[in-house]
């Protein structure tokens, strides 16, 4: 039993061993297959890497070669062109700057499809022999300068010492920046290769932002902006192309700067952003796969101006049609067609002034045609200032004159009636002067009138012109006429070679301002019939008789030493006085005539005042009345009752009088002789030529007295006395030698 078991156990053990061996063989086979696969894969990878490495090696070699070449060129450039300033601190490294003779990495030469930029910093000490120690960094131009100058990041780093002095000038106190002796000596202190390829692809734009926003402007005017480009690490990227566009409404001019490359600070400058439309614009800046937008900025309407292209037509006859050339005749900044218009009444235009459509100008009348070129603007441009073009339109030659005026005008000390003088052409139509034309003015007054009119070139003027002037292109000229006298005037306009013209003007009186009284003859003879003509006129301030609108009463008066005297009559040589001394002037001319008479002669130097009053005004005239010839002799006693006296004590005058009792005198050499006497019988009545004269005892008194009256002695003063009481003697004046006239007077003696 144990054997069996042992057998079976041994058999099972053998079976297990066989199975184990079979498994091991399978595992080894699997391992072999895997190993062979790995070897094949490795061989394939090795082959691939070998090919890639060959390519990479070639690229690296080319890049190294390019870096070496740019490094040598940059070192030589900096040797003679220090890239620091005199304000550079001593022994302090300057900031990294471009050292290849330019600033824009995009402009670097392309060598083997590569662009290598070289940046450098400078330590300066002019007091040492090693004047400048410059560290140079060469990198692919896509690598930012901040990365390129970091330790181990450049393709090639070289430290170069420059001595800027001549030999023997070591430690010279020269603080200038080697203006004449740059690069006398040069030593490359070290040259270190860095990584073969800096991961330029890792320095791709990750963020863009406007660091200077565009400012408000107007259409067609430039504004600026700056866009900064950063990589994912926040480093500024140089050499990146940034594109601009408008986001939303609006547009930019094609002249705008739409593309710029970032500088070493990662900033793209856009210095020529020119909006083409008004409104609020938003700009979008795109660098690679990133973009950013600006804030909205206001763009106002752009300035608008007109440029006239057409030539001035010059002098043009009336009726001509002119075609302005070229077409269009004018352009505007807005791009809209310029509107052309003419002077109303002088010239008119047609045509829309677009390309191919010539603007036509029709000359209508003489004068200055002003063509106005205008553009009202639009949504993007303001209205342009209109531009004028002037030329003369010549009128038909004048052949005649015409003149008009107000037919009736009030009298005035200044001109008050406008004269219109017109030039006429062959057909009788108004035509304009083709130059300065002077027309003469004159006046003709009706016979018997004063002719006091005058001309001036302005209303209410006092000057006396003799002509009126037509300015060029004027059809009408104006003058003014005035006259202080109410009269009929004919005004004439004349010019040699033209038919003259006339017009009539009736000058009328103005409002009443005085009553004028005129009396004649003066002196007049005493008469019981009216024999003095009295003219009454209601006049204006210029002594023109006014025209009354309605009947007007005129009151008359005549006074002598304040007392009424004489009489007025309606008719001449009439004995019938007016009942009320009031005369009524009918409507019309304010004048009339009455007549005056008086039987009382006025003493020498005394006048009768004749008065007339009406419409609030009054006037006077004076007249004297002379006596008629001698018609009687008279005695004028101081008193006819006297006291008895032995001497002459009462005076009396012997005089000649006319038939109205006015004292008068003989004419020429005629004389009148008289004798005085009394009828006193018992009394001693005596005459003398002086008072207190006595008869007898040598006295001058006599009982009779002879007198002679002549033109030089028309009356005589005498004296009378009587010594008899209670008698009534009569004094007689008797002619001598058969003369005429006599008189007597009874005297009472107490």
Secondary structure, 3 states (H helix, E strand, C coil): CHHHHHHHHHHHHHHHHHHHHHHHHHHHHHHHHHHHHHHHHHHHHHHHHHHHHHHHHHHHHHHHHHHHHHHHHHHHHHHHCCCCCCCCCCCCCCCCEECCCCCCHHHCCCECCECEEEEEEEEECCCCCCCEEEEEEEEECCCCHHHHCCCCCCCEEEEEEEECCCCCCCCCCCCCCCCCCCCCEEEEEEEEECCCCCCHHHCCCCEEEEEECCCCEECCCEEEEEEEEECCCCCECCCCEEEEEECCCCCECCCCCCEEECCCCCEEEEEEEEECCCEEECEEEEECCEEEECCCEEEECECCCEEECCCCCCCEECCCEEECCCCCCEEECCCCCCEEECCCCCEEEECCCCCCCCCEEEECCCEEEEEEEECCCCCCECCCCCEEEEEEEECCCCCEEEEECCCEEECCCCCCEEEEEEEECCCCCECCCCCCEEEEEEEEECCCCCCCCEEECCCCCCCCECEEEECCCCCEEEEEEECCCCCEEEEEEECCCCECEEEEEEEECCCCCEEEEEEECCCEECCCCCCEEEEEEEECCCCCECEECCCEEEEEEEEECCEECCEEECCCCCCCCCCCCEEEECCEECEEEEEEECCCCCCCCCCEEEEEEECCEEEEEEECEECCCCCEEEEEECCCEECCCCECCEEEEEEEECCCCCEECCCCCCCEEEEEEECCCCCCEEEECCCCCECCCCCCCECCEEEEECCCCCEEEEEEEECCCCECCEEEEEECCCCCCCEEEECEEC
